């Protein structure tokens, strides 16, 4: 195989690997950041150590961000294919976010048990059980009849959904 064909093949393989990888890397980076922030921000004893570890280890990852930023700039899909631009930034800064969350978790985990007595016992705001397929849904708030369509007539209740045009 000649040199230019080998280079073209390597470029094709890199494009096929990195294009979906950038979005996946951004989503994984976002999920890690979201988990660390929601876990350690509610604990008063581990919040400061987590943030110190996050900042210190994120600075360690800054040189790696130069490579991920370049790869993201080249291979991240357009907004038409991926509507969330926050994944772009989490993909570009992914090494710093991964290392920061890992370092913050290491430092914050030591202090987490000391903050447990001070954490709120309040239930989550979303404590209602989601409906399953076996349970019937409650009736709609307006009753079973649909609202009038503006012509003063209510649609037929035969279940067909067809309505005669106004005359």
C-alpha positions as CSV (number, residue, x, y, z in Angstrom):
1,X,0.0,0.0,0.0
2,X,1.4,3.4,-1.0
3,X,2.1,6.2,1.5
4,X,-0.8,8.4,0.5
5,X,-3.3,5.6,0.6
6,X,-2.1,4.6,4.1
7,X,-2.4,8.2,5.3
8,X,-5.9,8.4,3.8
9,X,-6.9,5.2,5.5
10,X,-5.6,6.4,8.8
11,X,-7.4,9.7,8.4
12,X,-10.7,7.8,7.6
13,X,-10.3,5.6,10.6
14,X,-9.6,8.6,12.9
15,X,-12.7,10.5,11.6
16,X,-14.9,7.4,12.1
17,X,-13.6,7.0,15.6
18,X,-13.6,10.6,16.8
19,X,-16.8,12.0,15.4
20,X,-19.2,10.0,17.6
21,X,-16.5,9.9,20.3
22,X,-16.5,13.7,20.8
23,X,-20.2,13.8,21.7
24,X,-19.9,10.7,23.9
25,X,-16.9,12.1,25.7
26,X,-18.8,15.3,26.3
27,X,-21.8,13.5,27.7
28,X,-19.6,11.3,29.9
29,X,-17.7,14.4,31.1
30,X,-21.0,16.2,31.8
31,X,-22.4,13.2,33.7
32,X,-19.3,13.0,35.9
33,X,-19.4,16.7,36.6
34,X,-23.1,16.5,37.4
35,X,-22.7,13.5,39.7
36,X,-19.8,15.0,41.7
37,X,-21.5,18.4,42.0
38,X,-24.8,16.9,43.2
39,X,-23.1,14.4,45.6
40,X,-20.7,16.7,47.4
41,X,-22.5,20.0,47.3
42,X,-25.2,18.8,49.7
43,X,-22.7,17.7,52.3
44,X,-21.3,20.7,54.3
45,X,-18.2,18.8,55.5
46,X,-17.1,17.6,52.1
47,X,-18.0,20.5,49.8
48,X,-14.8,22.6,50.4
49,X,-12.4,19.6,50.1
50,X,-14.2,18.5,46.9
51,X,-13.9,21.9,45.4
52,X,-10.2,22.2,46.3
53,X,-9.5,18.8,44.8
54,X,-11.6,19.7,41.7
55,X,-9.6,22.9,41.1
56,X,-6.2,21.4,41.8
57,X,-6.7,18.3,39.6
58,X,-8.4,20.4,36.9
59,X,-5.3,22.5,36.6
60,X,-3.3,19.3,36.2
61,X,-5.5,18.4,33.2
62,X,-5.1,21.7,31.4
63,X,-2.3,20.5,29.1
64,X,-4.4,17.6,28.0
65,X,-7.2,20.0,27.2
66,X,-5.1,21.3,24.3
67,X,-5.4,18.0,22.5
68,X,-9.1,17.4,23.3
69,X,-10.0,21.0,22.3
70,X,-8.3,20.5,19.0
71,X,-10.0,17.2,18.4
72,X,-13.3,18.6,19.4
73,X,-12.9,21.6,17.1
74,X,-12.2,19.3,14.2
75,X,-14.6,16.4,14.8
76,X,-17.6,17.6,16.9
77,X,-20.8,17.5,14.8
78,X,-22.8,20.5,13.8
79,X,-25.7,21.9,15.7
80,X,-28.1,20.1,13.3
81,X,-26.8,16.7,14.4
82,X,-26.2,17.5,18.1
83,X,-28.4,20.4,19.4
84,X,-26.7,20.8,22.8
85,X,-23.6,23.0,22.6
86,X,-22.8,22.4,26.3
87,X,-21.5,18.9,25.2
88,X,-19.0,20.8,23.0
89,X,-17.5,22.5,25.9
90,X,-17.5,19.4,28.1
91,X,-15.8,17.5,25.3
92,X,-13.2,20.2,24.8
93,X,-12.4,20.5,28.5
94,X,-13.1,16.8,29.3
95,X,-9.7,15.9,30.7
96,X,-9.8,18.7,33.2
97,X,-13.3,17.9,34.2
98,X,-12.6,14.2,34.6
99,X,-9.4,14.8,36.6
100,X,-11.0,17.5,38.6
101,X,-14.0,15.4,39.5
102,X,-11.7,12.4,40.4
103,X,-9.5,14.6,42.6
104,X,-12.4,16.2,44.2
105,X,-14.0,12.9,44.9
106,X,-10.8,11.6,46.5
107,X,-10.5,14.6,48.8
108,X,-14.2,15.0,49.5
109,X,-14.8,11.3,50.2
110,X,-12.6,11.5,53.4
111,X,-14.8,14.2,54.8
112,X,-18.2,13.0,53.6
113,X,-19.0,10.9,56.7
114,X,-18.4,13.9,59.0
115,X,-21.1,15.9,57.2
116,X,-23.8,13.2,57.3
117,X,-25.4,14.4,60.6
118,X,-25.8,17.9,59.1
119,X,-27.5,16.8,55.8
120,X,-31.2,17.5,55.4
121,X,-33.6,14.7,56.1
122,X,-36.1,16.3,53.8
123,X,-37.5,14.1,51.1
124,X,-36.8,14.9,47.5
125,X,-39.3,17.2,45.8
126,X,-40.1,14.4,43.4
127,X,-41.3,11.7,45.7
128,X,-44.5,10.8,43.7
129,X,-44.3,7.3,42.3
130,X,-44.3,7.3,38.5
131,X,-47.4,5.7,36.9
132,X,-46.8,2.2,35.6
133,X,-48.6,0.5,32.7
134,X,-50.8,-1.5,35.1
135,X,-52.3,1.5,36.9
136,X,-55.1,3.5,35.2
137,X,-54.3,7.2,34.7
138,X,-56.3,9.7,36.7
139,X,-59.0,11.6,34.8
140,X,-57.9,14.9,33.1
141,X,-58.4,18.1,35.1
142,X,-61.2,19.4,32.9
143,X,-63.3,16.3,33.0
144,X,-63.8,13.9,30.2
145,X,-65.3,16.2,27.6
146,X,-62.8,18.2,25.5
147,X,-63.1,22.0,25.4
148,X,-65.1,23.6,22.6
149,X,-63.2,24.4,19.5
150,X,-64.2,28.1,19.4
151,X,-67.3,27.6,17.2
152,X,-69.5,27.0,20.2
153,X,-69.9,23.4,19.4
154,X,-68.3,20.6,21.3
155,X,-66.7,17.8,19.3
156,X,-68.6,14.5,19.1
157,X,-68.1,11.9,21.8
158,X,-68.2,8.9,19.6
159,X,-64.4,8.4,19.9
160,X,-63.8,8.9,16.2
161,X,-62.3,12.4,16.6
162,X,-64.0,13.5,13.4
163,X,-65.9,16.7,13.4
164,X,-68.2,18.1,10.8
165,X,-67.0,21.4,9.3
166,X,-69.0,24.5,10.4
167,X,-71.7,25.6,7.9
